Amino acid sequence: MKKGCFYFVITIFTILVALGYYVFEQNKSFLSKIGKEKLISISINELNNKIDKNIGLSYKDSLKLFLKDYSEKIKTENIDSLWENYSRFRKRLQLIIEDKKADLLDFVELKSIVKENERPTKNRN
């Protein structure tokens, strides 16, 4: 390869990397919103499938409904706090799924994890 071709390729590559970085910085919130929604939906679908396969009939519907409500709540959260809160919730739910049974105590514990992570609403009176 000639020197001129090499310099041309390096210059074009540098410009493309800079352009990609600029576009990412300008659209960071839009891209993170799309990524967050996609990750949440994939994760929720995976958990629903595991619940269908492994949990007994007693609290299966309650867990699925609770998971659906929780997924709607976390879509509005900031992405940084989302990962910390959701990972804790997911780990606990994974333990319940691995046990292959859910009882009232597990359900109450999941509700308390969600309640801890909720933002307080302001009294507007």
DAPEUR-V408733 format. One line per field, one symbol per residue. ss: DSSP state (h for helix, s for strand, l for the rest). A space follows every 10 residues. Layout:
BEGIN
ss=???
END
This chain:
BEGIN
ss=llhhhhhhhh hhhhhhhhhh hhhhhhlhhh hhhhhhhhhh hhhhhhhhhh hhhhlllllh hhhhhhhhhh hhhhllllhh hhhhhhhhhh hhhhhhhhhl lllhhhhhhh hhhhhhhlll lllll
END
